[in-house]
């Protein structure tokens, strides 16, 4: 079921979202200052490409002060807009019964987009 959900997700916008994250990662890697943020957008691209059967967990080893500062910078520099976009798409998909699983994935991506530093992607 996860495989089928991922295939449908890719067909109806997941591939586009993932490519957008990947392009933003490349643009961020051009600057030295943007390199830490580019790794987080790569993490989001990976999760946006194949979201069913995967989730993120907060890593206890990565909850230091630097991760808090980076998450605040991330939020102020664009993370809030990414999260709002995912939330809007999630709400629109929740209107239909068929779209509920895809709406859940957008909400999951919105939560990760708010604070990606200190998280790991795990398969369940």
C-alpha positions in Angstrom: 0.0 0.0 0.0 2.9 2.3 0.8 4.4 1.7 -2.7 1.1 2.5 -4.4 0.7 5.6 -2.3 4.2 6.8 -3.3 3.5 6.2 -7.0 0.3 8.2 -6.9 2.1 10.9 -4.8 4.8 11.1 -7.5 2.3 11.3 -10.3 0.2 14.1 -8.7 2.8 16.6 -7.6 5.4 14.8 -5.4 8.0 14.7 -8.1 7.6 18.5 -8.7 7.9 19.3 -5.0 11.0 17.2 -4.7 12.6 18.8 -7.8 11.9 22.2 -6.4 13.6 21.3 -3.1 16.5 19.9 -5.0 16.9 23.0 -7.2 16.8 25.2 -4.0 19.5 22.9 -2.5 21.8 23.5 -5.5 21.2 27.3 -5.3 22.0 27.3 -1.6 25.1 25.2 -2.1 26.5 28.0 -4.4 27.0 30.2 -1.3 29.2 29.1 1.6 26.6 30.4 4.1 23.8 28.4 2.5 25.5 25.0 2.7 24.0 23.9 6.0 20.5 25.0 4.8 21.1 23.1 1.5 21.5 19.8 3.4 18.2 20.4 5.1 16.4 21.1 1.8 18.0 17.8 0.5 16.4 16.1 3.5 13.1 17.6 2.6 13.5 16.6 -1.1 14.2 13.1 -0.1 11.1 12.9 2.1 9.0 14.7 -0.4 10.0 12.2 -3.1 8.9 9.1 -1.2 6.9 10.1 1.9 4.7 7.1 2.5 6.4 4.7 5.0 8.9 7.2 6.2 8.8 9.8 8.9 11.2 12.0 10.8 12.3 11.8 14.4 14.2 14.3 16.6 17.6 13.0 17.2 18.5 13.4 20.9 22.2 13.9 20.0 21.3 16.9 17.8 19.3 19.1 20.2 22.0 21.6 21.0 22.0 25.4 20.9 23.4 25.5 17.3 20.4 23.5 16.0 18.0 25.8 17.8 19.7 28.9 16.2 19.7 27.2 12.8 16.0 26.3 13.1 15.2 29.9 14.0 17.2 31.2 11.0 15.6 28.6 8.8 12.1 29.6 9.9 12.7 33.3 9.3 14.4 32.9 6.0 11.8 30.7 4.3 10.8 27.7 6.3 7.5 29.4 7.3 6.5 29.9 3.7 7.3 26.3 2.9 5.2 25.1 5.9 2.3 27.4 4.9 2.3 26.1 1.4 2.3 22.5 2.6 -0.5 23.3 5.1 -2.6 24.9 2.4 -2.2 21.9 0.1 -2.9 19.5 3.0 -6.1 21.3 3.9 -7.2 21.3 0.2 -6.5 17.6 0.0 -8.4 16.9 3.2 -11.6 18.1 1.5 -11.9 14.8 -0.5 -11.9 11.4 1.0 -9.3 10.1 -1.6 -7.0 13.1 -0.8 -6.8 12.5 3.0 -3.6 10.3 2.9 -1.9 12.9 0.7 -3.1 15.7 3.0 -1.5 13.9 5.9 1.8 13.7 4.0 1.7 17.5 3.3 1.1 18.1 7.0 4.0 15.9 7.9 6.2 17.8 5.4 4.9 21.1 6.9 6.1 20.0 10.4 9.5 19.1 9.1 9.7 22.3 7.1 9.3 24.3 10.4 12.3 22.8 12.1 14.4 20.4 9.9 17.7 20.8 11.9 18.2 17.9 14.4 15.8 15.5 12.6 16.5 12.2 10.9 14.4 10.4 8.4 13.4 6.9 9.4 11.5 4.1 7.7 8.7 2.4 9.5 
